[in-house]
Amino acid sequence: MLKRILFITLAVLIALPSCKTSKPTPQEVVEKLGPDPYFIIDGKPVDKSDLGKYDPSIIATLTTFYGKEAVSKYGEIAEDGAIVVRTKSFALTKAEEFLSEFSSDYEIMLAKTDRGEIQYILNDEILKEDYEGKLSMLDSKNLKRLKIIDSTELKNQYELEDKEVGVILKAKKFD
């Protein structure tokens, strides 16, 4: 019964367009996981019975760890594997923390700008919906450059008129 619930849960989560991690089939994931995987949502362990409380549309990323990798990251409790979920709000907060460490200009801009007034542009792609997962994948190994632009530059360069600030990000390619 647990495998069936896991399969259905993973099928829904993996199929989400907002979920930007690698996408094995749900069957492949279930087959690699043991009977009692360790679940972490937004950095906190949760019981598998709590999974039904989360609306799949708020999920930004889902990452699975198996075998030795799971145990090395989370200890013996993850001997049957680990499933790590980040919600959109958690992923965006983590991305903002990283970008603030990367750039003092970003940190200053973030302190005085409402989240809804910021337009992110990653490798020339205007990030509109379900972008939190992509931003949360940025780290010191793949982010090359960050530039803040004002609304005039956003309009002139990207034909965007509904945001106050643009954050132009250049990164090494990743999925």
Rosetta blueprint (number, residue, H / E / L):
1 M L
2 L H
3 K H
4 R H
5 I H
6 L H
7 F H
8 I H
9 T H
10 L H
11 A H
12 V H
13 L H
14 I H
15 A H
16 L L
17 P L
18 S L
19 C L
20 K L
21 T L
22 S L
23 K L
24 P L
25 T L
26 P H
27 Q H
28 E H
29 V H
30 V H
31 E H
32 K H
33 L L
34 G L
35 P L
36 D L
37 P L
38 Y E
39 F E
40 I E
41 I E
42 D L
43 G L
44 K E
45 P E
46 V E
47 D L
48 K H
49 S H
50 D H
51 L H
52 G H
53 K H
54 Y L
55 D L
56 P H
57 S H
58 I H
59 I E
60 A E
61 T E
62 L E
63 T E
64 T E
65 F E
66 Y L
67 G H
68 K H
69 E H
70 A H
71 V H
72 S H
73 K H
74 Y H
75 G L
76 E H
77 I H
78 A H
79 E L
80 D L
81 G L
82 A E
83 I E
84 V E
85 V E
86 R E
87 T E
88 K H
89 S H
90 F H
91 A H
92 L H
93 T H
94 K H
95 A H
96 E H
97 E H
98 F H
99 L H
100 S H
101 E H
102 F H
103 S L
104 S H
105 D H
106 Y H
107 E H
108 I H
109 M H
110 L H
111 A H
112 K H
113 T L
114 D L
115 R H
116 G H
117 E H
118 I E
119 Q E
120 Y E
121 I E
122 L E
123 N L
124 D L
125 E E
126 I E
127 L L
128 K L
129 E L
130 D L
131 Y L
132 E H
133 G H
134 K H
135 L H
136 S H
137 M L
138 L L
139 D L
140 S L
141 K L
142 N L
143 L E
144 K E
145 R E
146 L E
147 K E
148 I E
149 I E
150 D E
151 S H
152 T H
153 E H
154 L H
155 K H
156 N H
157 Q H
158 Y H
159 E L
160 L L
161 E L
162 D L
163 K L
164 E L
165 V E
166 G E
167 V E
168 I E
169 L E
170 K E
171 A E
172 K L
173 K L
174 F L
175 D L
